[in-house]
């Protein structure tokens, strides 16, 4: 993982800072020097678009991030205000806060004590100005991370680590090309190479610019890892993931569901759908909190996934297993590395098939089944949630398989399996999914270069 020092300025982050500078005062707080000591910008200057090209063309002696400060940007008061509004407007969040044992006032007070360096305040301000609801999402994950840490029985220091990591968990995305983060864009499997490294970028930024204990950056690096090793970027599992990292990972997942219908029930089903994804201790703690909260939350009607969709999903899983097992005794068997990759992939698919059956989805593909539109609404709801979660897990496998195959012949061989895992795509998208992988990482991600799975 490259250091910030003597690295080119990341063009994507710099462009976002310039956009902020057009509406807020961004000041240079130390002389900006290139690696030879040549002064590029004097201390006290205001950052403007006119500086952009000059900064892009040079490697800097100090990180650009540590050379600038924003006036009137995101601070503790703004964060506390957002947190208060979230608690007031989200009954589900309020119930989780109470069930965690902390209480809303205690968690809000803990968030109000979070401190950020000038560089990280700049990043939070950029995130706030750059993406709809990005700062609100960060605050929500921070609130939930403190709650999850409390349910895990962590001490005040680790709760603070979880809160900071929750607030900063996505700052690495500021260094990713905006095209890959566009709202509504469905990434093809090989395109995930531009996304999976953002937790490691975030860790590097925090370690070098935050002045925090290393545990904060580590928790940020782990917020997409899973206890069974199926997460990213490092695919670590079990005790390799820190307790604050586990808390932030669950908080980030729950945060994505709190604005949907039946958020607490969705969260509990999503946490349990694949056995082993999260630690037993964490599941017990979270499930207890969700059960305590759920009875008091109004249940709105849900639109269930159609039975035909569930049946299609069942047969797609069966076809994936047939294709994968055929590859294992065919051309792929000649390569020990490919054979091992396929073995791990098929085991993950078999785990998903077991989840399909254990959640009762298979009842909808039995000939004798008469479950339909008149079925119990909660059963239909559980079917819809389980089906969606299983589809997401299959796409995760497609992503990992695409990113772990680099040789052209391997990519061609596995392309049909990757397509099936990624679901039925329109014809144009299917042809794109066979496109060559991005060029190997030949430059710093901080400079906006191509990024491969897992970082360095």
N, C-alpha and C positions, 0 to 999 in steps of 0.2 A: 504494500500500500504506500503510494508516494507521499512524501512530506509536502507541507504547504510551502516551506521555504524554498526559494529559488525555482519555483514552479511558475509556468505561465498563468495568467489570470483566466479563470473559467469564463468563457464568453457568454454562457447562458446566465450565470449569476450576475456578471457585470452588466448585462443588458437589463436585467431586472432592477439592479441598483440604480441605473441611469433613469429608468422609468419612475422610480420613487423620487429621485432628485428633481424631477420636473414638477413635482407637487409639494415636496417637503425639502427642508434645508438639510443637505448632506455635506458635512465638513471634513476636510483632510486634517487629521489630528497629529500626524508626524510627517516629516518630509518623505515623499515616495521616491525611493532610489532604485535604479536597476542593479543587477548583480555586480556591475563594475564600479558602482558608487556614484554614477551620474544621476543628478537630481532631475526627476521627471516632473514632479508637482511639489510645490512648496507647502509647508504646514500653514493652515489657515485658509487655504483656497477652498472655494465651493466646487463641489463635483458637478460637472455639466457634461452634456453629450459630446462637447468638443474634446474632452479628455479620453473618450472611449477608444478611439483608434490608437492613440499613443500608448495606452495601458495594455492593449491587446498585443502590441508588437514587441513587448519587452518582458523578460523574466525579471521579477522584482526581488530585491534583497529581503524585504519583509513581506509577509502575505498581505495582499490588498485588503483582505477582510479586517486586519488589525490596524489599518491606516485611516479608516473613515468612521464617522459617527453621525447618526441621524438625530435631528431635533424634533421633538413631538411625536416620536414613534411609539411602538408598543412598549409598555412598561407594566409594573406590577399592578398599578391601578386599573389599567385597561383589562388586564387578565382577570382581576378580581371582579370587574363589572360583567364581563362575559360569563364567568363562572356563576355569578349570582343569577343572571338571567336564565341560564341553562337549568339551574335547580328549580327556579320558579315556574318555568314553562314545560318541563319534562317530568310528568308524574313518575315515569319509570326510573329516571335517574334519581329522583328524590327518594324513592323506595329502596333503591340499591344503596344509597348513602346511609339510610337508617339501618338497613339490614347488615351493613358492614361493621356496625358497632362504633363508627366514628361520629356519625351525625353530620348533617350538612354544614353546620357552623364550624365544626372542627376542621373539616376538609377544606372549606373556603379559607379559613385562617392559615392553614398550611400552605395553600397556593399563594396567599398574599406574602409569604416569607421567601418565596423563590427569588433568587437573584441571578441576573444575567450580565455578562460582559457587554461592552459596546458592540463587539462583533456579533454576538448572538442576538442582541436587541435589534440590530440591523437586519439579521436574517428573519426574525419573527415579523418585523415590519414589512419586509419584502414579501413574505408568505401571505401576510394579511392583505397587501395591496395586489398581489399577483393572482390569487385564486379565490373564487367564491367560497366562503365558509371555511377556508383553510385554517385560520386562527381559531375559529370556533371549534373545529374538529380537534385541534391540538389541545385546547383547554379541556374539552370533553374527555379526551384520552388521559390527560393528566389527572383529572378528578377521579376517573375510574381506576387508574393505576394505583393511586393512593388507597382506594377502597380495596382493591385486590391484594395489595401488600398487607393491609390490615387483616384481611381474612386469612392470609397465610401466616399470620402471627409474627410478622417482621417488626423489628424495632423502629423507633422514630427516624434513625439515620437512614435505614433502608427504605422507609416510606418516603422520605425526602428524595432519595435517589430515584425511586420509581416515579415520583411526581415530576422531577426535572426531566427524566428520560421520556415520560409521556408527552410533556410539552414540546420536546425537541425531536421527537422520533422521526419526523419526516423532513428535517432540514436538508438531508442529502438530496431530496428531490429537486431542490433549487438548482442543482448542478446538472440536471438531466435535460436533454433537448425537449422543449415544450410539446413538440408534435407527439411524443410518446406518452404524454400525460393529459392530452386533450380529453375533456369530458365526453363520455359516450364512445370513445375509441376502443374497439376491441383489439387487443394486441394479438398478433399471431405468435405461435410458440417461440420462434427464433428471435422475435422482437423483444422478448423479456430480458434479453442480455443487457438492454439499456436501463432496466429498472432494478434488477436483482442486486445491484451493487450499492443502491442508495443507503442501506443501513450501515455499510462499512464507510461510505463517505461521511455520513453523519457522525460516526464514531471518531473519525480522524479530525473533523472540524471541532468537535467538542473537546477532544483531548488536547488539541493545540491552541484553542481559542477560549475555552470556557473557564479554565481555572478550577475545575471540579475534580473530585476523586475519580479515579479510573473506572469505578463501578458505574458511573453515569453513562459514559461512552459505551461501555460494554453492554449495558441494558438496551441502548439504542441499537447497537449492532445485532442484538438478539430478538428484536421485536417481531420478526417474521419467522423465527425458528419454531420448531414444534418438538414436543417431548419425544416423539417417535422417530425423529431425524428426518422428517419429510419437508421441513421448511427451507428457508434460504436466508442468507447467501451461502452459509457453510455446511448446511445439512447436519448440524450437530444435534444431539439429543440428550435426554436424561439429565444427570447431574452436571453435564457440561454447560447447561444453560443456567445462569444465575437466577436466584429467586426474584430479584427486581425485574430481570428480563422476562421471566415467565409472567409476572404480573402485568407488564406492559403489553405483552403479546395477547393476553386474554382481553385486556382493556381495549386494545385496538380493534379486535374482532367484535366485541360487544358494541363499541361506539358506532360501528357501521350498521347496526340493527336498530338502534334506539329511535330512529326517525321513521321506522316502518310500523305496520300494524302488528299487534301482538309481540312487541319487542322482547319481552322477558322470556316468553315461551320459545320464540325463535332462538334466542341466545342459548337457552338450556339444550335445545335439540342440536344446535350447531356444535356446541361443545362436546356432545356425546356421540355424534354420528359415526366417527371413526375411532374405535377403541385405541387408546394409547397416544393420541395426538397431544393430550395434555395430561399432566401428572394427576394421579388419583387424589392426592392431598388438595390440589388446586380445584379439581372437579367437585370434590365433596364440599369445599368451602363455598364455591360459587353456586352450586346447585341449592345449597341451603339458603343462601341469600336470595336467590331468585324465587324459590318456593315461598319464602316469607313475604316477598313483595307482590307476587303475581295475583293473589286473590283480590287485592284491593284495586287492581288496574282494570279499567273497563275494557272488555273484549269487543272490538269492532268486527263486523263480518269480514271474512277473508275470501279472496278469489283463489280457489284451488287450481293446481295444475291439472290439465285434463288427463283422463285415464289413458288415452292414446299416447301421451307424452311419456308416462311412466312405463308403458309397455315397450315403447321404442327404446327407452333407456335400458331396460332389462336386456333386450336383444342386442343392443349396442355393446354392453359389457360382455355378453357371451361372444360376440364376434371379435372383440378386442382380444379376448383370451385365446380364441382360435388362431388369429393371425400371429399373435406374439409367440404362442407355443410352436406354431409352424416355423417361424423364423429361428427358434432355438434349435431346431433339428435340421435346418436348411443351411443357407449360405452363412448365416451369422455364427454357426457353430464352429467355423474355422478360426474365429478370433476369440481367444480367451477373454479379452477385455469386453468385447461386444456381448459375449455369452453371459458374463457376470452382470452387465448392465441390464440385459433383457430379463435375467433371473430376478433382479431386484424390482424391475418395473412390473413384471407379472405378479410378483408377490403383493405389491401395492394394489394392483387391480383386483386380485383375489380378496384382499382385505375389504375393498370397496364392495365387492359382490356379497361378502358376508354381512356388511352393513346394510345393504339393500334388503337382504332377507331378514335380518334381525329387527329392522324397523318396521317390518310388515308390508313393505312395498310389493313383495312378490304376490300378495293376495290379489292385486289388480291385474295380474297376467295369467291367473288360473282360469281355465275354461268355466269352472263352476261358480266363479265370483259374480255376484249380482250387485256389487257396490257401485254406485253411480251418483247422479246428481242429488238423489234423495238421502244420501248417506249422512251420518252424523257430521256436523260441521267441524268438530275438533279433529276427527279422523281425516277429513279432507285437508284440513290445515296442516296436520302432521305430514301427510303425504306430499303436499306442496313444498314444505320446508325441507324434508328429507331429500326429495328429488333434486331440488336446487343445490343443496349442499353437496350431494354426490356428483352432480355435473361439474361443480367448481373443483372438486378433488380430482376428477378425471382431467380437467384442463391443467391443473397443477402438474400432473404427471406428464402431460404433453409438453409443457414448458421445460421441465427438468430433462426429459429425454432429448428434446431438440438442443438444449444448451450443453449437453454432455457428449454430443457427437459432433466432431469437427472435420473428420476426413470426408471428402466429397462422396466416396463410394458408400460410406456408412450412412450418410444423410439420405442418399437415394434409396438405400435398402430399407431404412426405417421410416421414410416419408409416409407411406400408407398408414402405418401404425400411429404416427404422430397425428395425422389428419383425423383418424377415428377417435383418438383420445380427446382431440380438441373440438369434437362434435361436427355435425354436418354443416360445412361452410358453403356459401354460394360459390359457383364455379370460378369467378374471378379471384375470390379470396383463397380458394384451394390452390390455384396456380401460384399465388404469391407465397403460400406456406411452403412451397418447394424451393423458394429463392435461396441463394447461397447465404450462409451465416455472415454476420457483420465481420469486417476485417478484425484480425486479432488486435488486442489492445496494444497499440504502438505508441501511445502518448498518455499524458496525465489526464485522468478524468476531470481534474480541476480545470484543465484547459479545454474541456468540452470534447475530448477525444472519444473514440469508441470504447465501450466498456464490456468486458466479458463476465461471465457468471462467477460470482464470488470474489471479485477483486483480486489483488495480488497477494 
